[in-house]
Amino acid sequence: MYDSFKEQGLPVELIGIGTETYISGLDNWTNNNNAPVVSDESPFSTWTSWGASQRDLFVLDQSGNVVLEQNITSGLPDNLQELITDLLDPSVSPCVLGTVFVSEVNNSGTTGNFIEIYNSGDIDCLLEGFRLGNSDDPLNYSFGNIVLPAGDFWLGYEGQDSSFTSEINATADTIILSDSNGNLLSINIDMFQELDGVALSQSFSSEGIGCYTNPSPSSTNNACLVLSNEEQNFLPEQVTLYQNYPNPFNPSTTIRFFLENDAEASLTIYDANGKLISNLFKGFQIAGTKSYSWNGTNQSGQKVTTGVYIYSLDVNGVAYNKKMIFIK
């Protein structure tokens, strides 16, 4: 088996280690192959540190970790060749959406825009086939043969090589991560904020719960920051149109908005080309927070196709627009 591996040019080494007392019987060690034999001199420090006994077999991976320890007096393990072959070409399982997730986004509107993906699992995984984008371009970047180590991060800066190119909106946006089967996770990011001259990031848990943080690309997220209302600009204006939830969605989504005063208003859905899809309401609205549901159908009650849609809130002749994504 050893000679066969070596003839194939594979990085396999068979090394015999014996106490100097028995090193003279080389034929018993090598069985006429070219495996090296090492003599462990008294007081047998190597033998002792390994906890070895006579005819023990140790198999190590390419990082030097022991993956098998077995006494072979009664024979070699039946799966020894398969085990060694697997170690030479280790298979990495595909990443699982939710175990890997978008953990930090910076939307400062500069070349510093970045998206960070975290592998919260216990094993390395393969990102191949995953897609990353935003509400303008949900499938903007496709991952190739990228292994994301357990507990580690993938980091992409907007517009750089081997990264996404869709522009993250500094006002508000939706970041979308999808797996090779088309399953999606999305997070909504709010308006870009600064604190003491630092362009803040928005950090997220695996459940998509986010907060403003000091940037920490490729490392553990910093603690959430508590901003004043003035810094956050969260006090409602006369009209506030919120991001729909969920987004992307199927079969339905909820659209919320706030009116400080009573007003004539309408809520309309358009496709990305500006074609009318559905009128959700038109008429007088009293002040307060309102919510409406859209089930992804047009005026005729037919399901729309997968894509980006615009929902437009018109209040006293002024239009407020946001984008959303319907997925079949």
MARNUMAR-618600 format. One record per residue (C-alpha): residue in three letters; chain; z, y, x. Coordinates in steps of 0.001 Angstrom, whole numbers. Layout:
# residues N
<"ALA"; "A"; <Z; Y; X>>
...
This chain:
# residues 328
<"MET"; "A"; <0; 0; 0>>
<"TYR"; "A"; <956; 2422; 2765>>
<"ASP"; "A"; <-2224; 1776; 4764>>
<"SER"; "A"; <-4280; 2288; 1584>>
<"PHE"; "A"; <-2680; 5679; 980>>
<"LYS"; "A"; <-3311; 6729; 4581>>
<"GLU"; "A"; <-6951; 5606; 4441>>
<"GLN"; "A"; <-7392; 7926; 1456>>
<"GLY"; "A"; <-5994; 10800; 3496>>
<"LEU"; "A"; <-3016; 11225; 1177>>
<"PRO"; "A"; <132; 12974; 2496>>
<"VAL"; "A"; <2356; 9881; 2439>>
<"GLU"; "A"; <4695; 8850; 5246>>
<"LEU"; "A"; <6589; 5560; 5555>>
<"ILE"; "A"; <9464; 5893; 7990>>
<"GLY"; "A"; <11919; 3142; 8877>>
<"ILE"; "A"; <15451; 4116; 9868>>
<"GLY"; "A"; <17706; 1514; 11421>>
<"THR"; "A"; <20825; 1352; 13471>>
<"GLU"; "A"; <20162; 869; 17168>>
<"THR"; "A"; <21749; -2573; 16931>>
<"TYR"; "A"; <18798; -4005; 14975>>
<"ILE"; "A"; <15950; -1788; 16136>>
<"SER"; "A"; <14506; -4459; 18412>>
<"GLY"; "A"; <12943; -6433; 15533>>
<"LEU"; "A"; <10022; -4049; 15054>>
<"ASP"; "A"; <7759; -6654; 13425>>
<"ASN"; "A"; <10236; -6976; 10599>>
<"TRP"; "A"; <10015; -3232; 9995>>
<"THR"; "A"; <6329; -2439; 10224>>
<"ASN"; "A"; <4658; -5705; 9153>>
<"ASN"; "A"; <1859; -4816; 11588>>
<"ASN"; "A"; <1142; -1371; 10082>>
<"ASN"; "A"; <1469; 1962; 11841>>
<"ALA"; "A"; <4670; 3208; 10193>>
<"PRO"; "A"; <7083; 4877; 12614>>
<"VAL"; "A"; <10573; 3493; 13086>>
<"VAL"; "A"; <13573; 5660; 13991>>
<"SER"; "A"; <16658; 4376; 15791>>
<"ASP"; "A"; <19900; 5841; 14455>>
<"GLU"; "A"; <22326; 5817; 17345>>
<"SER"; "A"; <26069; 5250; 17035>>
<"PRO"; "A"; <28014; 6595; 15134>>
<"PHE"; "A"; <24943; 6333; 12790>>
<"SER"; "A"; <25169; 9850; 11306>>
<"THR"; "A"; <21843; 9661; 9421>>
<"TRP"; "A"; <22597; 6224; 7964>>
<"THR"; "A"; <26051; 7394; 6875>>
<"SER"; "A"; <24964; 10738; 5406>>
<"TRP"; "A"; <22405; 8956; 3218>>
<"GLY"; "A"; <24963; 6418; 2059>>
<"ALA"; "A"; <22459; 3738; 3079>>
<"SER"; "A"; <22906; -4; 3240>>
<"GLN"; "A"; <20623; -2679; 4626>>
<"ARG"; "A"; <17181; -2831; 2913>>
<"ASP"; "A"; <17685; 343; 891>>
<"LEU"; "A"; <14504; 2177; -121>>
<"PHE"; "A"; <14513; 5959; -550>>
<"VAL"; "A"; <11504; 7760; -2067>>
<"LEU"; "A"; <11303; 11532; -1605>>
<"ASP"; "A"; <9017; 14033; -3310>>
<"GLN"; "A"; <7010; 16646; -1412>>
<"SER"; "A"; <9974; 19050; -1537>>
<"GLY"; "A"; <12297; 16518; 106>>
<"ASN"; "A"; <14205; 15620; -3063>>
<"VAL"; "A"; <15254; 11987; -3507>>
<"VAL"; "A"; <13575; 10607; -6651>>
<"LEU"; "A"; <14356; 6900; -6117>>
<"GLU"; "A"; <17122; 5023; -4297>>
<"GLN"; "A"; <17029; 1224; -4630>>
<"ASN"; "A"; <17918; -1850; -2624>>
<"ILE"; "A"; <14792; -3980; -2210>>
<"THR"; "A"; <16288; -7246; -964>>
<"SER"; "A"; <14858; -8937; -4075>>
<"GLY"; "A"; <11518; -7104; -3866>>
<"LEU"; "A"; <9793; -3757; -4275>>
<"PRO"; "A"; <9918; -1914; -7626>>
<"ASP"; "A"; <6982; -2851; -9866>>
<"ASN"; "A"; <6129; 812; -10457>>
<"LEU"; "A"; <6400; 1964; -6834>>
<"GLN"; "A"; <2692; 2698; -6393>>
<"GLU"; "A"; <2526; 4538; -9722>>
<"LEU"; "A"; <5614; 6551; -8811>>
<"ILE"; "A"; <4151; 7635; -5472>>
<"THR"; "A"; <796; 8498; -7078>>
<"ASP"; "A"; <2537; 10670; -9677>>
<"LEU"; "A"; <4457; 12473; -6951>>
<"LEU"; "A"; <1212; 13251; -5148>>
<"ASP"; "A"; <-377; 14658; -8295>>
<"PRO"; "A"; <2481; 15824; -10513>>
<"SER"; "A"; <1495; 16604; -14084>>
<"VAL"; "A"; <2844; 19803; -15612>>
<"SER"; "A"; <3328; 19913; -19363>>
<"PRO"; "A"; <1829; 22762; -21396>>
<"CYS"; "A"; <4190; 25630; -22144>>
<"VAL"; "A"; <5794; 25701; -25588>>
<"LEU"; "A"; <5515; 28937; -27550>>
<"GLY"; "A"; <9031; 30210; -28184>>
<"THR"; "A"; <10320; 28611; -24994>>
<"VAL"; "A"; <7951; 31010; -23262>>
<"PHE"; "A"; <7878; 34450; -24848>>
<"VAL"; "A"; <7181; 38101; -24155>>
<"SER"; "A"; <10458; 39339; -22700>>
<"GLU"; "A"; <9641; 42892; -21602>>
<"VAL"; "A"; <6954; 45516; -22259>>
<"ASN"; "A"; <6453; 48939; -20731>>
<"ASN"; "A"; <4206; 51301; -22711>>
<"SER"; "A"; <4728; 54527; -20805>>
<"GLY"; "A"; <1017; 55286; -21039>>
<"THR"; "A"; <524; 55207; -17270>>
<"THR"; "A"; <-701; 52678; -14708>>
<"GLY"; "A"; <2829; 51265; -14891>>
<"ASN"; "A"; <2204; 49607; -18262>>
<"PHE"; "A"; <3153; 45949; -18004>>
<"ILE"; "A"; <3906; 42827; -20031>>
<"GLU"; "A"; <6376; 40211; -18817>>
<"ILE"; "A"; <6513; 36604; -20060>>
<"TYR"; "A"; <9612; 34471; -19483>>
<"ASN"; "A"; <9973; 30674; -19317>>
<"SER"; "A"; <13419; 30009; -20773>>
<"GLY"; "A"; <13024; 26230; -20462>>
<"ASP"; "A"; <14408; 23768; -17931>>
<"ILE"; "A"; <11035; 22585; -16601>>
<"ASP"; "A"; <7940; 24193; -15157>>
<"CYS"; "A"; <5104; 24513; -17650>>
<"LEU"; "A"; <1384; 25302; -17737>>
<"LEU"; "A"; <122; 28512; -19382>>
<"GLU"; "A"; <-3501; 27365; -19393>>
<"GLY"; "A"; <-5144; 28165; -22730>>
<"PHE"; "A"; <-2551; 30750; -23765>>
<"ARG"; "A"; <-3895; 34158; -24842>>
<"LEU"; "A"; <-2297; 37597; -24588>>
<"GLY"; "A"; <-3295; 40798; -26349>>
<"ASN"; "A"; <-2294; 43530; -28770>>
<"SER"; "A"; <-3194; 44702; -32262>>
<"ASP"; "A"; <-6537; 46110; -31052>>
<"ASP"; "A"; <-7536; 42956; -29173>>
<"PRO"; "A"; <-5303; 39920; -29933>>
<"LEU"; "A"; <-7172; 37551; -27593>>
<"ASN"; "A"; <-7731; 39968; -24719>>
<"TYR"; "A"; <-6523; 37853; -21775>>
<"SER"; "A"; <-6844; 34091; -21405>>
<"PHE"; "A"; <-4560; 32285; -18962>>
<"GLY"; "A"; <-6098; 29859; -16504>>
<"ASN"; "A"; <-4337; 27163; -14491>>
<"ILE"; "A"; <-1077; 29101; -14117>>
<"VAL"; "A"; <2201; 27215; -13714>>
<"LEU"; "A"; <5230; 29184; -14911>>
<"PRO"; "A"; <8357; 27815; -13186>>
<"ALA"; "A"; <11490; 27188; -15219>>
<"GLY"; "A"; <13604; 30328; -15475>>
<"ASP"; "A"; <10857; 32465; -13962>>
<"PHE"; "A"; <8503; 35223; -15096>>
<"TRP"; "A"; <4794; 35977; -15347>>
<"LEU"; "A"; <4070; 39676; -14898>>
<"GLY"; "A"; <831; 41456; -15724>>
<"TYR"; "A"; <0; 45118; -15225>>
<"GLU"; "A"; <-2532; 46711; -17547>>
<"GLY"; "A"; <-6048; 46776; -16091>>
<"GLN"; "A"; <-5254; 44954; -12856>>
<"ASP"; "A"; <-6968; 41786; -11619>>
<"SER"; "A"; <-5840; 38560; -13317>>
<"SER"; "A"; <-4162; 40523; -16090>>
<"PHE"; "A"; <-4788; 41966; -19544>>
<"THR"; "A"; <-7072; 44972; -20038>>
<"SER"; "A"; <-6190; 46056; -23589>>
<"GLU"; "A"; <-4444; 49438; -23575>>
<"ILE"; "A"; <-852; 49338; -24789>>
<"ASN"; "A"; <-306; 52170; -27256>>
<"ALA"; "A"; <2467; 54561; -26199>>
<"THR"; "A"; <3232; 55453; -29818>>
<"ALA"; "A"; <3623; 51949; -31265>>
<"ASP"; "A"; <1884; 48613; -30830>>
<"THR"; "A"; <2051; 44888; -31503>>
<"ILE"; "A"; <1962; 42483; -28535>>
<"ILE"; "A"; <628; 39013; -29367>>
<"LEU"; "A"; <1084; 35785; -27388>>
<"SER"; "A"; <-756; 32693; -28645>>
<"ASP"; "A"; <-924; 29110; -27382>>
<"SER"; "A"; <-3970; 26883; -26966>>
<"ASN"; "A"; <-3576; 25643; -30564>>
<"GLY"; "A"; <-3765; 29132; -32032>>
<"ASN"; "A"; <-62; 29466; -32840>>
<"LEU"; "A"; <1153; 33040; -32488>>
<"LEU"; "A"; <4241; 35011; -31570>>
<"SER"; "A"; <4224; 38775; -31923>>
<"ILE"; "A"; <6629; 41594; -31154>>
<"ASN"; "A"; <6503; 45184; -32345>>
<"ILE"; "A"; <7106; 47869; -29760>>
<"ASP"; "A"; <8226; 51364; -30667>>
<"MET"; "A"; <7389; 54776; -29288>>
<"PHE"; "A"; <7639; 55180; -25520>>
<"GLN"; "A"; <10920; 56813; -24416>>
<"GLU"; "A"; <12289; 58377; -21244>>
<"LEU"; "A"; <15918; 58679; -20187>>
<"ASP"; "A"; <16930; 60857; -17237>>
<"GLY"; "A"; <13325; 60871; -16059>>
<"VAL"; "A"; <12966; 57062; -16165>>
<"ALA"; "A"; <10149; 55567; -18254>>
<"LEU"; "A"; <12069; 52958; -20255>>
<"SER"; "A"; <10877; 49454; -21074>>
<"GLN"; "A"; <11500; 47508; -24263>>
<"SER"; "A"; <13094; 44105; -23693>>
<"PHE"; "A"; <13082; 41192; -26144>>
<"SER"; "A"; <14897; 37972; -26923>>
<"SER"; "A"; <13089; 34747; -27837>>
<"GLU"; "A"; <13579; 35754; -31513>>
<"GLY"; "A"; <11670; 38996; -30927>>
<"ILE"; "A"; <14755; 41222; -31156>>
<"GLY"; "A"; <14209; 44200; -28870>>
<"CYS"; "A"; <15881; 47248; -27405>>
<"TYR"; "A"; <15219; 49954; -24827>>
<"THR"; "A"; <16192; 49033; -21250>>
<"ASN"; "A"; <15694; 50253; -17723>>
<"PRO"; "A"; <12605; 48480; -16347>>
<"SER"; "A"; <13195; 45125; -14638>>
<"PRO"; "A"; <9755; 43555; -14072>>
<"SER"; "A"; <9907; 39904; -12947>>
<"SER"; "A"; <13691; 39783; -13167>>
<"THR"; "A"; <16458; 39374; -15746>>
<"ASN"; "A"; <16372; 42078; -18408>>
<"ASN"; "A"; <18756; 44972; -18000>>
<"ALA"; "A"; <21371; 45819; -20618>>
<"CYS"; "A"; <20313; 47534; -23841>>
<"LEU"; "A"; <20614; 51320; -23826>>
<"VAL"; "A"; <22063; 53362; -26657>>
<"LEU"; "A"; <19947; 56495; -27124>>
<"SER"; "A"; <20848; 59541; -29114>>
<"ASN"; "A"; <18833; 60345; -32229>>
<"GLU"; "A"; <17222; 63208; -30352>>
<"GLU"; "A"; <16105; 60922; -27526>>
<"GLN"; "A"; <14867; 58200; -29858>>
<"ASN"; "A"; <13181; 60557; -32312>>
<"PHE"; "A"; <14270; 58124; -35003>>
<"LEU"; "A"; <15279; 60672; -37637>>
<"PRO"; "A"; <12805; 60338; -40501>>
<"GLU"; "A"; <10124; 62977; -40737>>
<"GLN"; "A"; <8723; 64007; -44103>>
<"VAL"; "A"; <6544; 60872; -44057>>
<"THR"; "A"; <7113; 57749; -41951>>
<"LEU"; "A"; <4778; 54750; -42083>>
<"TYR"; "A"; <6365; 51668; -40518>>
<"GLN"; "A"; <4675; 48721; -38812>>
<"ASN"; "A"; <4047; 45908; -41265>>
<"TYR"; "A"; <6100; 42723; -40946>>
<"PRO"; "A"; <5324; 40014; -40112>>
<"ASN"; "A"; <2386; 40877; -37925>>
<"PRO"; "A"; <148; 38918; -37360>>
<"PHE"; "A"; <623; 37331; -40782>>
<"ASN"; "A"; <-468; 34617; -43175>>
<"PRO"; "A"; <-257; 34457; -46141>>
<"SER"; "A"; <1370; 37851; -46825>>
<"THR"; "A"; <2960; 40851; -45155>>
<"THR"; "A"; <5190; 43770; -46190>>
<"ILE"; "A"; <4296; 47429; -45635>>
<"ARG"; "A"; <7130; 49977; -45705>>
<"PHE"; "A"; <7106; 53770; -45654>>
<"PHE"; "A"; <9537; 56665; -46145>>
<"LEU"; "A"; <8986; 59841; -48178>>
<"GLU"; "A"; <11412; 62708; -47747>>
<"ASN"; "A"; <10128; 64357; -50925>>
<"ASP"; "A"; <8430; 63270; -54148>>
<"ALA"; "A"; <4665; 63179; -53658>>
<"GLU"; "A"; <1298; 61959; -54858>>
<"ALA"; "A"; <425; 59025; -52623>>
<"SER"; "A"; <-1837; 55999; -52220>>
<"LEU"; "A"; <-1791; 52905; -50002>>
<"THR"; "A"; <-5175; 51402; -49125>>
<"ILE"; "A"; <-6395; 48520; -46960>>
<"TYR"; "A"; <-9610; 48798; -44909>>
<"ASP"; "A"; <-11314; 46427; -42482>>
<"ALA"; "A"; <-11937; 47432; -38861>>
<"ASN"; "A"; <-15298; 48971; -39853>>
<"GLY"; "A"; <-13726; 51207; -42489>>
<"LYS"; "A"; <-14865; 49163; -45501>>
<"LEU"; "A"; <-12497; 49290; -48482>>
<"ILE"; "A"; <-10655; 45993; -48957>>
<"SER"; "A"; <-7885; 46705; -51454>>
<"ASN"; "A"; <-6000; 49524; -53177>>
<"LEU"; "A"; <-2311; 48582; -53276>>
<"PHE"; "A"; <-1256; 51614; -55328>>
<"LYS"; "A"; <-2198; 55175; -56225>>
<"GLY"; "A"; <6; 57645; -58050>>
<"PHE"; "A"; <3248; 59567; -58053>>
<"GLN"; "A"; <6040; 58339; -55769>>
<"ILE"; "A"; <9637; 59525; -55775>>
<"ALA"; "A"; <11380; 60233; -52472>>
<"GLY"; "A"; <12891; 57364; -50494>>
<"THR"; "A"; <11909; 54173; -48704>>
<"LYS"; "A"; <9226; 52061; -50408>>
<"SER"; "A"; <7739; 48658; -49670>>
<"TYR"; "A"; <4581; 46898; -50852>>
<"SER"; "A"; <3255; 43414; -50167>>
<"TRP"; "A"; <-340; 42482; -49357>>
<"ASN"; "A"; <-1428; 38857; -49644>>
<"GLY"; "A"; <-4615; 39096; -47590>>
<"THR"; "A"; <-7028; 39323; -50527>>
<"ASN"; "A"; <-9720; 41834; -51407>>
<"GLN"; "A"; <-10323; 43667; -54682>>
<"SER"; "A"; <-11898; 40499; -56130>>
<"GLY"; "A"; <-8912; 38338; -55245>>
<"GLN"; "A"; <-10741; 36540; -52414>>
<"LYS"; "A"; <-9028; 35810; -49094>>
<"VAL"; "A"; <-10231; 38021; -46267>>
<"THR"; "A"; <-11344; 36657; -42886>>
<"THR"; "A"; <-9241; 36621; -39740>>
<"GLY"; "A"; <-9221; 40006; -38063>>
<"VAL"; "A"; <-7738; 43466; -37647>>
<"TYR"; "A"; <-7176; 45565; -40766>>
<"ILE"; "A"; <-6082; 49155; -41300>>
<"TYR"; "A"; <-3478; 50152; -43851>>
<"SER"; "A"; <-3674; 53824; -44765>>
<"LEU"; "A"; <-965; 55826; -46533>>
<"ASP"; "A"; <-2285; 59054; -48047>>
<"VAL"; "A"; <384; 61604; -48983>>
<"ASN"; "A"; <-731; 64889; -50529>>
<"GLY"; "A"; <-4093; 64599; -48794>>
<"VAL"; "A"; <-2744; 63657; -45331>>
<"ALA"; "A"; <-3521; 60104; -44082>>
<"TYR"; "A"; <-1159; 57975; -41966>>
<"ASN"; "A"; <-2754; 54824; -40508>>
<"LYS"; "A"; <-1608; 51649; -38752>>
<"LYS"; "A"; <-3238; 48371; -37767>>
<"MET"; "A"; <-2302; 44823; -38737>>
<"ILE"; "A"; <-3734; 41363; -38077>>
<"PHE"; "A"; <-4504; 38674; -40625>>
<"ILE"; "A"; <-4745; 35111; -39236>>
<"LYS"; "A"; <-6086; 32129; -41183>>
